[in-house]
Amino acid sequence: YWEYNLGAQAAAAVGGWTNMLYYDGDQSIVNGPRQDLEVNASRKVYAMGINRYGVDAVVFKPFDLEPHNLTLKLDAFGAVAWRDQELNKTWTIQLRFCTEYLIETYDGRCGCAGDLTSPWMTIGNTNVTLQNNGVVTPVCVGPQDMNSDGSFNISYMESNGGREALLDIGRNFRNQLYLDWTSIGISEPRPSLEMGQERLVDWPVCRGR
């Protein structure tokens, strides 16, 4: 990681300051004491772990399919005279692992995956914003949405642009449509969907009653 001093005076502390790295809330790496950093200066910091060549893998165990949080906290003990003590000095990234061990153990899967979502659907002429949190969106479908033969068309957006999309989604997955939790249609095997890609899918015509 990099340290930047964007303030109006040198960043300094008696005896230096300490940066901390936490893994899932547990202290993993200590970088300190840190030397003074002049105004507008920056420097790269190597987060030394178990050995002097870098962070040992044991710091990041367990390797599994679940997300883990790696948090960097600059000046962990408040030794530097900050202009505003409320300034954010902590940053967190989410780690997911995709190691050979996981791929072999979990039949080709790993912690990194696509994030298949559908942000909206069209029923006849009515556009519906979809929510993926169990909230039901009320929609009124009327004669204006029907075709002359009593059927209506459905289309939806298929997206691999969700907040956790980390890989392309492979082909041959299927989508299913339910009415009152009764299946009324299953798609043909779908082609692969690249990370960040969206595409419109037209569902076969449904009969109204």
N, C-alpha and C positions, 0 to 999 in steps of 0.2 A: 504494500500500500504506500501511498504518498502522504507526506506531511506538507501542508502549505501554511505560510503565515501571511494572512491577508490583513492583518491589523496595522496600527500606526506605530507600534514599537516592537522591539525584539521580543520573541517568546522566550522567557527564561524563568528558571526556578532554582533555588538553592539546592544543590545536589542533583539537579535535573528532574524531569518528570517521567511518569510511567504510562505507557499505553498497554491496554489489555485486549486480548482476544478471547471471546467466550464461544463455546460450542454447546448449543442447547442449554444455555444458561450456566454452564460450568466453566470455571476458569481453566483455560487451556494453554495460553501462551502469554508471557510477560516480556515486553520490550522496554527496557530501561536500565540505567537512567538515560534519558534523552538529553542531548546537548542543546544549547541555545540555537534558536532559528531566527535569522535576521528578517527584517521587513521585506515582503515580496519574495522571500526565498522559498524554495521547495526542495525536497529530497525524498528519495525512495528508501523505504524501510523494508528490510527482509525479516519476515516473521519467523525467527528461529524457533524450532520446536525441540523435539527429543534429541536431534543431532544437529551439528553445526552446518549441515548442508541444506537444511530446509525443514519443513514441517513433516514429521513422521506420520505414516498412515494411521498409527494407533490413536492419534489425536482425534481422528474423524470416525472412529468406529462407534456404533455398528454400521457396516455397509448394508443397507436394506432398501426397500421400496418406498419408505416414508420420507417426507421432507424434514430437513434439519436446518436450524438457524445458526449462522456464523455471525457474531457481533463484534465489531471493533469499537472500542471506547478509548478516545484520546484523552490524555491527562486524567487517568482514572481516579486519581485522588485529589484533584483540584489544586495542584501545586502552582500552576501558572496563574498570573494575575490577569484573568479574563476581563474584558470590558463589560461583558454581559454574561453572568453565570447561567442564564437560561438558554444561551446559544446551544444548538444541537451539536454535541460532540460524540454522538453514538450513531453508528450505522449498522444495519443488519441486512444480510442477504440470505436467501433460502437456497440450501444445497440439496441436490438430488444426485444420487450415484447411478452410474451406468457402467459397472465394471464387468469384466469377463466372468467373474465368479457369480454375479447376480444373473447374468444372461444364461449361464449354464444351469444354475440352481432353479431359476424360475421360468424355465422353458422359453427362453428367448426374450423375456421381459426384463425391464430394469426400472429404476425410479424415475427416469425421464420418459415422458410420453406426450402424445398430442392432447388437445383439450377440445373435444368435439362439442359444439354448441349450435343452437339455432336461435338467433336473435329475434326473428319475426316470421310470421306465417300469413298467407293471404287465403281467405275463404270467400270464394266468389269475388266480390269487389271490396271486401272488408279487410283491411290490414290490421294485424294483431301483433303487438309487442310481447314476446315470450319471456317469462322469468323462470330461471332454473333453480328456484329455492322453495318450490312447493306451493307458491302463491298462485291461486287460480285467477285468471284474468277474465272478467265477464265480457261477453261479446254477443251482440244481437244480430243474427243472420236472418234476413227477410227475403221476400220475393225478388228484390232487386239483385240478390246474389245468385239466384237460380238461372239456369239455362232454360230454354223454351221446352225442353223435354223433361223437366223436373230434376235434372242433375245439377251438381255444382262442382266447380273446379277448386282444387287445393294446391297451393305451392308453398314452399318454405325455403329459408336460407340455411345452407349447410356450411358451417364455419369451423376452421381450425385456428381461430384467433382468440380463444379464451385466455384468461390471465395466466393459466398454467401451461400453455402450449409450448413445449420444448422440442418436439420432434414432429416429423411428418406422420400422418396416420396412414397405415397400410391399407391396401385394397381388401375387398370382400366383406366389409362390415355391412350390416343391414339396419334399416330404420323401420320402425313399426308405428302404426297409427291406431289409436284406441278411441272408442266412443263409450263413455261410462265404464271404462276399464274392460271393455270387450274389444278384442282385436278386430279391426275391419280392413286391415291391409298390412302387408310386409313388402318392403322394397326388394328389388333385385340386388344382388351383390354390388356394392358401390365401389367406384374406382378410388385410388389413393387420393389423399387430400394433403397438400403441402402445408407446412407451418405458415400461418398468416393468410392462407387462401380461403376465399368464400365462393360459393356457387349457388345458383338458384335451381331448385329441384321441383319439377312439376309432378304432382301425384296423379294417378289415374282418376278419371271422372268418377265421383261418388253420386249415388242415387239419393234424392231427398224423398221424405215421406210426409 
